[in-house]
Amino acid sequence: MVVVPKAVQLDPENNVALEFIRLTYGTIANGSAEPNRVLSAFMAVSSFGNIVVMTFTAARGLFANVSV
């Protein structure tokens, strides 16, 4: 990645996603907890989208097999 330095990426104790958010959005936020909240919000939206898509896909598969 271009934003996160290689040394940070190779350190197993670092969270690369959190470091990316800190480096990109850290200048916008004054508080130190803001990047953590932004990452948590992105992960929550992503998880919710995954649940919705998997539910939709499972329902389509179920009804496709019933109508045959």
Distance bins in CASP14 RR format, pairs under 12 A and 6 or more apart:
PFRMAT RR
TARGET T0000
AUTHOR 0000-0000-0000
RMODE 2
METHOD distances of the structure
MODEL  1
1 8 0 0 0 0 1 0 0 0 0 0 0
1 9 1 0 0 1 0 0 0 0 0 0 0
1 10 0 0 0 0 0 1 0 0 0 0 0
1 16 1 0 0 1 0 0 0 0 0 0 0
1 17 0 0 0 0 0 1 0 0 0 0 0
1 19 0 0 0 0 1 0 0 0 0 0 0
1 20 1 0 0 1 0 0 0 0 0 0 0
1 23 0 0 0 0 1 0 0 0 0 0 0
1 24 0 0 0 0 0 1 0 0 0 0 0
2 9 0 0 0 0 0 1 0 0 0 0 0
2 20 0 0 0 0 0 1 0 0 0 0 0
2 23 0 0 0 0 0 1 0 0 0 0 0
2 24 0 0 0 0 0 1 0 0 0 0 0
3 9 0 0 0 0 0 1 0 0 0 0 0
3 16 0 0 0 0 1 0 0 0 0 0 0
3 17 0 0 0 0 0 1 0 0 0 0 0
3 19 0 0 0 0 1 0 0 0 0 0 0
3 20 1 0 1 0 0 0 0 0 0 0 0
3 21 0 0 0 0 1 0 0 0 0 0 0
3 22 0 0 0 0 1 0 0 0 0 0 0
3 23 1 0 1 0 0 0 0 0 0 0 0
3 24 1 0 0 1 0 0 0 0 0 0 0
3 25 0 0 0 0 0 1 0 0 0 0 0
3 26 0 0 0 0 0 1 0 0 0 0 0
4 10 0 0 0 0 0 1 0 0 0 0 0
4 11 0 0 0 0 0 1 0 0 0 0 0
4 14 0 0 0 0 1 0 0 0 0 0 0
4 15 0 0 0 0 0 1 0 0 0 0 0
4 16 1 0 1 0 0 0 0 0 0 0 0
4 17 0 0 0 0 1 0 0 0 0 0 0
4 18 0 0 0 0 1 0 0 0 0 0 0
4 19 1 0 1 0 0 0 0 0 0 0 0
4 20 1 0 1 0 0 0 0 0 0 0 0
4 21 0 0 0 0 0 1 0 0 0 0 0
4 22 0 0 0 0 1 0 0 0 0 0 0
4 23 1 0 0 1 0 0 0 0 0 0 0
4 24 0 0 0 0 1 0 0 0 0 0 0
5 11 0 0 0 0 1 0 0 0 0 0 0
5 14 0 0 0 0 0 1 0 0 0 0 0
5 16 0 0 0 0 0 1 0 0 0 0 0
5 19 0 0 0 0 1 0 0 0 0 0 0
5 20 0 0 0 0 0 1 0 0 0 0 0
5 23 0 0 0 0 1 0 0 0 0 0 0
6 14 0 0 0 0 0 1 0 0 0 0 0
6 16 0 0 0 0 0 1 0 0 0 0 0
6 19 0 0 0 0 0 1 0 0 0 0 0
7 14 0 0 0 0 1 0 0 0 0 0 0
7 16 0 0 0 0 0 1 0 0 0 0 0
7 19 0 0 0 0 0 1 0 0 0 0 0
8 14 1 0 1 0 0 0 0 0 0 0 0
8 15 0 0 0 0 1 0 0 0 0 0 0
8 16 1 0 0 1 0 0 0 0 0 0 0
8 17 0 0 0 0 0 1 0 0 0 0 0
8 18 0 0 0 0 0 1 0 0 0 0 0
8 19 1 0 1 0 0 0 0 0 0 0 0
8 20 0 0 0 0 1 0 0 0 0 0 0
8 22 0 0 0 0 0 1 0 0 0 0 0
8 23 0 0 0 0 1 0 0 0 0 0 0
9 15 0 0 0 0 0 1 0 0 0 0 0
9 16 1 0 1 0 0 0 0 0 0 0 0
9 17 0 0 0 0 0 1 0 0 0 0 0
9 19 0 0 0 0 1 0 0 0 0 0 0
9 20 0 0 0 0 1 0 0 0 0 0 0
9 23 0 0 0 0 0 1 0 0 0 0 0
10 16 0 0 0 0 1 0 0 0 0 0 0
10 19 0 0 0 0 0 1 0 0 0 0 0
11 19 0 0 0 0 1 0 0 0 0 0 0
13 19 0 0 0 0 0 1 0 0 0 0 0
14 20 0 0 0 0 0 1 0 0 0 0 0
14 22 0 0 0 0 0 1 0 0 0 0 0
14 23 0 0 0 0 0 1 0 0 0 0 0
15 21 0 0 0 0 1 0 0 0 0 0 0
15 22 0 0 0 0 1 0 0 0 0 0 0
15 35 0 0 0 0 0 1 0 0 0 0 0
15 36 0 0 0 0 1 0 0 0 0 0 0
15 39 0 0 0 0 1 0 0 0 0 0 0
15 40 0 0 0 0 0 1 0 0 0 0 0
15 43 0 0 0 0 0 1 0 0 0 0 0
16 22 0 0 0 0 0 1 0 0 0 0 0
16 23 0 0 0 0 0 1 0 0 0 0 0
16 39 0 0 0 0 0 1 0 0 0 0 0
17 23 0 0 0 0 0 1 0 0 0 0 0
17 24 0 0 0 0 0 1 0 0 0 0 0
17 25 0 0 0 0 0 1 0 0 0 0 0
17 35 0 0 0 0 0 1 0 0 0 0 0
17 36 0 0 0 0 0 1 0 0 0 0 0
17 38 0 0 0 0 0 1 0 0 0 0 0
17 39 1 0 0 1 0 0 0 0 0 0 0
17 40 0 0 0 0 0 1 0 0 0 0 0
17 42 0 0 0 0 1 0 0 0 0 0 0
17 43 0 0 0 0 1 0 0 0 0 0 0
17 46 0 0 0 0 0 1 0 0 0 0 0
18 24 0 0 0 0 0 1 0 0 0 0 0
18 25 0 0 0 0 0 1 0 0 0 0 0
18 26 0 0 0 0 0 1 0 0 0 0 0
18 32 0 0 0 0 0 1 0 0 0 0 0
18 33 0 0 0 0 0 1 0 0 0 0 0
18 34 0 0 0 0 0 1 0 0 0 0 0
18 35 1 0 0 1 0 0 0 0 0 0 0
18 36 1 0 0 1 0 0 0 0 0 0 0
18 37 0 0 0 0 0 1 0 0 0 0 0
18 38 0 0 0 0 1 0 0 0 0 0 0
18 39 1 0 1 0 0 0 0 0 0 0 0
18 40 0 0 0 0 1 0 0 0 0 0 0
18 42 0 0 0 0 0 1 0 0 0 0 0
18 43 0 0 0 0 0 1 0 0 0 0 0
19 25 0 0 0 0 0 1 0 0 0 0 0
19 26 0 0 0 0 0 1 0 0 0 0 0
19 35 0 0 0 0 1 0 0 0 0 0 0
19 36 0 0 0 0 0 1 0 0 0 0 0
19 39 0 0 0 0 1 0 0 0 0 0 0
20 26 0 0 0 0 0 1 0 0 0 0 0
20 35 0 0 0 0 1 0 0 0 0 0 0
20 38 0 0 0 0 0 1 0 0 0 0 0
20 39 0 0 0 0 1 0 0 0 0 0 0
20 42 0 0 0 0 0 1 0 0 0 0 0
21 27 0 0 0 0 0 1 0 0 0 0 0
21 28 0 0 0 0 0 1 0 0 0 0 0
21 29 0 0 0 0 1 0 0 0 0 0 0
21 32 0 0 0 0 0 1 0 0 0 0 0
21 33 0 0 0 0 0 1 0 0 0 0 0
21 34 0 0 0 0 1 0 0 0 0 0 0
21 35 1 0 1 0 0 0 0 0 0 0 0
21 36 1 0 0 1 0 0 0 0 0 0 0
21 37 0 0 0 0 1 0 0 0 0 0 0
21 38 1 0 1 0 0 0 0 0 0 0 0
21 39 1 0 1 0 0 0 0 0 0 0 0
21 40 0 0 0 0 1 0 0 0 0 0 0
21 41 0 0 0 0 0 1 0 0 0 0 0
21 42 1 0 0 1 0 0 0 0 0 0 0
21 43 0 0 0 0 0 1 0 0 0 0 0
22 28 0 0 0 0 0 1 0 0 0 0 0
22 29 0 0 0 0 1 0 0 0 0 0 0
22 31 0 0 0 0 0 1 0 0 0 0 0
22 32 0 0 0 0 1 0 0 0 0 0 0
22 33 0 0 0 0 0 1 0 0 0 0 0
22 34 0 0 0 0 1 0 0 0 0 0 0
22 35 1 0 1 0 0 0 0 0 0 0 0
22 36 0 0 0 0 1 0 0 0 0 0 0
22 37 0 0 0 0 0 1 0 0 0 0 0
22 38 0 0 0 0 1 0 0 0 0 0 0
22 39 0 0 0 0 1 0 0 0 0 0 0
23 29 0 0 0 0 0 1 0 0 0 0 0
23 35 0 0 0 0 1 0 0 0 0 0 0
23 38 0 0 0 0 0 1 0 0 0 0 0
23 39 0 0 0 0 0 1 0 0 0 0 0
24 34 0 0 0 0 0 1 0 0 0 0 0
24 35 0 0 0 0 1 0 0 0 0 0 0
24 38 0 0 0 0 1 0 0 0 0 0 0
24 39 0 0 0 0 0 1 0 0 0 0 0
24 42 0 0 0 0 0 1 0 0 0 0 0
25 31 0 0 0 0 0 1 0 0 0 0 0
25 32 0 0 0 0 0 1 0 0 0 0 0
25 33 0 0 0 0 0 1 0 0 0 0 0
25 34 1 0 0 1 0 0 0 0 0 0 0
25 35 1 0 1 0 0 0 0 0 0 0 0
25 36 0 0 0 0 0 1 0 0 0 0 0
25 37 0 0 0 0 1 0 0 0 0 0 0
25 38 1 0 1 0 0 0 0 0 0 0 0
25 39 0 0 0 0 1 0 0 0 0 0 0
25 41 0 0 0 0 0 1 0 0 0 0 0
25 42 0 0 0 0 0 1 0 0 0 0 0
26 32 0 0 0 0 1 0 0 0 0 0 0
26 33 0 0 0 0 0 1 0 0 0 0 0
26 34 1 0 0 1 0 0 0 0 0 0 0
26 35 1 0 1 0 0 0 0 0 0 0 0
26 36 0 0 0 0 0 1 0 0 0 0 0
26 37 0 0 0 0 0 1 0 0 0 0 0
26 38 0 0 0 0 1 0 0 0 0 0 0
26 39 0 0 0 0 0 1 0 0 0 0 0
27 34 0 0 0 0 0 1 0 0 0 0 0
27 35 0 0 0 0 0 1 0 0 0 0 0
28 34 1 0 0 1 0 0 0 0 0 0 0
28 35 0 0 0 0 1 0 0 0 0 0 0
28 38 0 0 0 0 1 0 0 0 0 0 0
29 35 1 0 0 1 0 0 0 0 0 0 0
29 36 0 0 0 0 1 0 0 0 0 0 0
29 37 0 0 0 0 1 0 0 0 0 0 0
29 38 1 0 0 1 0 0 0 0 0 0 0
29 39 0 0 0 0 0 1 0 0 0 0 0
31 37 0 0 0 0 1 0 0 0 0 0 0
31 38 0 0 0 0 0 1 0 0 0 0 0
33 39 0 0 0 0 0 1 0 0 0 0 0
33 40 0 0 0 0 0 1 0 0 0 0 0
34 40 0 0 0 0 0 1 0 0 0 0 0
34 41 0 0 0 0 0 1 0 0 0 0 0
35 41 0 0 0 0 0 1 0 0 0 0 0
35 42 0 0 0 0 0 1 0 0 0 0 0
36 42 0 0 0 0 0 1 0 0 0 0 0
36 43 0 0 0 0 0 1 0 0 0 0 0
37 43 0 0 0 0 0 1 0 0 0 0 0
37 44 0 0 0 0 0 1 0 0 0 0 0
38 44 0 0 0 0 0 1 0 0 0 0 0
38 45 0 0 0 0 0 1 0 0 0 0 0
39 45 0 0 0 0 0 1 0 0 0 0 0
39 46 0 0 0 0 0 1 0 0 0 0 0
40 46 0 0 0 0 0 1 0 0 0 0 0
40 47 0 0 0 0 0 1 0 0 0 0 0
41 47 0 0 0 0 0 1 0 0 0 0 0
41 48 0 0 0 0 0 1 0 0 0 0 0
42 48 0 0 0 0 0 1 0 0 0 0 0
42 49 0 0 0 0 0 1 0 0 0 0 0
43 49 0 0 0 0 0 1 0 0 0 0 0
43 50 0 0 0 0 0 1 0 0 0 0 0
44 50 0 0 0 0 0 1 0 0 0 0 0
44 51 0 0 0 0 0 1 0 0 0 0 0
45 51 0 0 0 0 0 1 0 0 0 0 0
45 52 0 0 0 0 0 1 0 0 0 0 0
46 52 0 0 0 0 0 1 0 0 0 0 0
46 53 0 0 0 0 0 1 0 0 0 0 0
47 53 0 0 0 0 0 1 0 0 0 0 0
47 54 0 0 0 0 0 1 0 0 0 0 0
48 54 0 0 0 0 0 1 0 0 0 0 0
48 55 0 0 0 0 0 1 0 0 0 0 0
49 55 0 0 0 0 1 0 0 0 0 0 0
49 56 0 0 0 0 1 0 0 0 0 0 0
49 57 0 0 0 0 0 1 0 0 0 0 0
50 56 0 0 0 0 0 1 0 0 0 0 0
50 57 0 0 0 0 0 1 0 0 0 0 0
51 57 0 0 0 0 0 1 0 0 0 0 0
51 58 0 0 0 0 0 1 0 0 0 0 0
52 58 0 0 0 0 0 1 0 0 0 0 0
52 59 0 0 0 0 0 1 0 0 0 0 0
53 59 0 0 0 0 0 1 0 0 0 0 0
53 60 0 0 0 0 0 1 0 0 0 0 0
54 60 0 0 0 0 0 1 0 0 0 0 0
54 61 0 0 0 0 0 1 0 0 0 0 0
55 61 0 0 0 0 0 1 0 0 0 0 0
55 62 0 0 0 0 0 1 0 0 0 0 0
56 62 0 0 0 0 0 1 0 0 0 0 0
56 63 0 0 0 0 0 1 0 0 0 0 0
57 63 0 0 0 0 0 1 0 0 0 0 0
57 64 0 0 0 0 0 1 0 0 0 0 0
58 64 0 0 0 0 0 1 0 0 0 0 0
58 65 0 0 0 0 0 1 0 0 0 0 0
59 65 0 0 0 0 0 1 0 0 0 0 0
59 66 0 0 0 0 0 1 0 0 0 0 0
60 66 0 0 0 0 0 1 0 0 0 0 0
60 67 0 0 0 0 0 1 0 0 0 0 0
61 67 0 0 0 0 0 1 0 0 0 0 0
61 68 0 0 0 0 0 1 0 0 0 0 0
62 68 0 0 0 0 0 1 0 0 0 0 0
END
